[in-house]
Amino acid sequence: MTSATTITRPALVSRVMTRLDWRSNIIYIAFVIVFILFAIFLGSDGFLSTNNMLNIVRQTATISIMAVAMTFVIAAAEIDLSVGSIAGLASVVTAMTTTQFGLVPGIVAGILAGAIIGAINGGLVALLKVPSFLVTLGMLGLAAGLAQWITSSAPQPITDRIYVMIFGGGDFGPVPGMLVWTVVAVALGWLVMNRTGFGRKVLATGGNPTAAAYTGIRTARIKFSVLLISGIAAAIAGMLYAGRLESGRFQWGQGDELTVIAAVILGGTSLFGGRGAIIGTLFGSLFMGLINNGLILAGLEVAQQQVVRGAIIIAAVALSRKK
């Protein structure tokens, strides 16, 4: 009996581990562990306070929104490195247009800025077959330079109180506006990914584009669409930066692309396409925000924080599922 138990136990453990699919669920495990550790060691520094928890949500809202769209991009086996620069450009375009022409034209101009860049990215990738890594890397510099150029590196203030209230600066009763934006983005992303034909086509395109094309899926259109969506989502994130901080600046969003990609990969989306996890992406974003918050409360210097974030990004890529 003992011998039989000894023989079957490794097989049983292997079967349990396979069913748990630990790589897909690692973000939830990591989130809980880090939260408990921070609660123990930083509890006296205000980590568990309601205000600090809400601050984490506010600070990660822009990342979460961009990450939801990035989930579709990466699930389609593409990548968008320009999201941070698009956010900065949209913030200054919105601020300048709102000051000159009013609230509605400002909102339209900000979204349009992201849509145009997203369409350019998508067109070059889908029609000209240029690798998305190269296209969006170039667009990263172009959008950042354009935002700095049109503002002469100066911040663009936003004085419209309605804009500030809608785009992140206000609360809906006890609920922060940034939380509402996050919930809407995640809910919409989850529904599209898991309950629509478009979501299934995105996964099929990323999993096996040749087979997807043979089944009638227009893979070029799918790739164009996900990059367009990413550009619009990045623009909305930039507008939220502008609303929460009451100004548009070309610096808003700088470096966010790495945090966004890390959040998506940590959340269980395959870097190689064919798999997307919207809820996992949300937890990946919150995890990155949790780390940032804890490191600040712990008194680490900016350079030390960058080291930790870099290590997390490396770990995210290393743990990425191939399928």
N, C-alpha and C positions, 0 to 999 in steps of 0.2 A: 504493500500500500504506500509506504514511504517513498519507494523508488518510483512508483507511478506518479505520485504527486510531484516529486522532484523533476520528472521529465516533462510533465504537462505545464508546470508553473511558468516557465519562460514563454511558452506558446500563448498561455493565457494573458500574460503581461503584454506581449507583443500585440495580441488581438485588441486588448483594451486601449493601448497607445494608438493603434491604427484608427480605432473608432473615434477616439478623442480628437485626432487630427491636430496635434499640438501646435503645428506651425500656423494653422488658421486661427487658433485660439490664444496664441501667445500674448497678444496685445491685452486681452482681458486679465490674464494671469499677471503680466507685468504691471498693469495699471493698479490692480489690487495690492500687490506687494509694495510698490513704490508709495502708494497712498498710505498704507499702514506704517511704513518706515518714516515717512515725513510726519505723520500724525504723532508718532512716538517721540521723534527727536526735535521736531519743530512746533509741537503743540503749544509750548509756552511762548513762541514767537508770533502767535496769531494765525497759524496755518489753518486751523479748523474753524476759524470765525466765519460767520455767514458772509461778511463783507469780502473776505479773501476768496471764498468759494465763488462768489459772484464775479469777482475780478478775474478769476481764471476763465470763466465763461466769456466775459467781455473781451478779454485779450486773445482768446482763441477763436472767436467768431469768424473773423476774416479768414483765418487759416482753414477753418472747417468748411466755409463756403467754397473757397478755391479747391479744397481737397475733394469735395463731393464731385465737382466737375472733372478734376484730375483723375478720379477713379474711372470715369468713362474713357478718358484718353488712354490711360495705361492699360485698361482692360481690352482696348482695341489694339494693343501692342505698339502704341505711339507714346510720345512724351512731350510735355510743354514746359520749356525752361523760361518762358517769357512772362509768366503770370505775375511775378512780383513787379516787373517794370510796367506792365499794363495797369496794375493797380495804382502805381504812382502817377502815370500819365492820366488816367481817368480821374484821379482826385484833383489834379490841377485844372484839367479841362472843365470839370464840373464847377469848381470854385470860380474860375474866371467867367464862365458862361452865366452862372447864377448871379454874379455881381453885375454883369452887363445887361442881361436880358430877363432875369427872373428865375423862379423855382422850376417850372416845368421844362423850359428850354435847357436849363442846367442839367436836369436829370436825363433828358433825352440825349444831350451831347455826351455825357459821361458813358452811358450805355453804348452809344454809337461808336465812341472811340474804341471800346473793347471789341465790339462786333466787327469793326473794320480790320483791326489787327488779327483777330481770330480768323476772319475770312481769308486774309492774305496768307496766314500760316496754313490754313486748311487747303487753300488752292494750290500752294506750292507743293504740299505733301501729296494731295490726292491727284492732282492733274499732271504735275511735272515730276512726280515720284522722287522728290528731294527728301532725304531722311529728315524726320521731324526734329531729331536732335540738332542738326545743323541749322535748319530753318529757325527754330525757336531760340537757339543760342544767338544767332545773328539779330533776331528781333528783340532779344533781351537788351542788347546794347543800343539798338535803334530807338526803342521806346523810351529807355532811360535818358538817352541823349536829347531826344525831342522834348521830353518833359522839362529837362533842365534848361534847354534852349529857349522855349517859349515863355518861361518864367524868369529868365536871367538868374536862376538859382534862388529866387526869393519866394518865401511862403505866400500863398494866396488865401487871405482870410475869408471865412464864410460867416456872414452875419444874419442870414435868414434863419430865424428861430424854428420855423416849420421844418425846414430841411434838417436842421440839427436834431430835432425831436424824432423825425421819421428815420433818419439814417444814423442810428446808434447813440445819439446823445441823450435821448429821453427814455423814460420807463413807462410801461403800461401797468399802472398800479404798482404792485410789488415786483412785477416781472420786468427785468431789464430788456430794453428793445433789442439788444444784440442777441439775447437768448431766443427771442421770437424769430429773428432772421435765421438763426442757426437751425431751429426746429423746422421751419418752413423749408429750408434748403435740403436738410437731411430727409424729411418726409417725401418731398418731391423726388429727390434722387433715388430713394429706395423704391418708390412706386414705379418710376420709369425703368429702373434696372431690373426689377423682379416681376413686374406685372404688365409689361408692354412688349410688343414686338420689336420696338427699337432697341430695348435693353438686350433682348435675345440676339439680335443682329450684331450688336456691339461685341458681345462675348464670342459669337461665332467668328466674327472678323478677326478678333485677336487670337482665338484658339487655332484656327486653320483658315487663313484667307483664301487659299485655293479651293478648298472644299466649300467654303461659304459662297464663293463666286459661282461654283457649279450648281448650287442650290437656288441660285437666282438673287442672292443678296448683292446689292451694289456696294461693294466694299469701299470704293473711292468716295461715294457719297457719305458713307458712315464715318470715314476718317475726316472728311471735311466737316461734318456735323459736330463731331466731338471736339474738334479744335475750335470751331466757332463758339460752341457752348462754353468752353474753357475761357475764351477771351471775354465773353459777356460776364461770366461769373467773377473773373478777376477784376473787371471794371466795377461790378457791384461791390466787391471787397474794397476797392480803392475809394468808392463813394462812402462806404461805411467808415473807413479811416478818416476821411474828410469830415464826416458828421460827428464822429466821436471826439476828434481832436480839434474840430472847428477851424480847419484850414486844409488846403491842398498843398502838398509838397512832393517834389520829385523823389524824395527819399522814402516816402511811404511804400512799403512792400519790398524794399531792397533785401535780398537774401531769403525772402519768403518761399521762393521756389523750392529750395532744398528742404525746408521744413514741411512744406505741402507734400512733396514726393515721399519723404520719410513717413509722414502720417498715413499716406495711402498704402505704402508697402507694409508697414507695421500692422495695418488694419487687416491684412490678409489678401489684398489684391496682388495678383502675380505680376511681377515686373516684365514677364515675358508674354503677357496677354492671356485672354481666355477666361479670366476669373476676376470678378469684382465684388467687393464687400462694402456696402455703404455704411452700415452700422459700425463695422470694424474701422472704417476710415474716421468716423466721428470719434471713436475711442482713441485712435491714433493721434488725432489732433488734440484731444483733451490730455492725452499722455504727454505730448510735447509741451503743452501749456503747463501741466503739472510739474514737469521737470524744470522748466524755466522759473516758475514761481518758487519752487523749493530751493533752487540754487541761489536765487536772489535773497530769500529769507535766511539762507545759511551764510550769507556774506561773501560768496565767491566773487572774484573779480570777473570782468567781462571776458578776458582771455581764457580764464578757467571754464567759464560757461560755454565758450565756443568749443573747447576741447571735449567737453561732455556731450554737447549736441553733435559734434562730428563723429564721436564714437557711436552714438545712437544711430546715426545715418548709416554708418558702416555695418552695424549689426543688422539694420533693416534689410540692406541689400544681401547680406550673407544668409539671412534666414528666409529670404524670398523663395516662395514656391516656384518651381519651374512650370507646374501645371496645377 
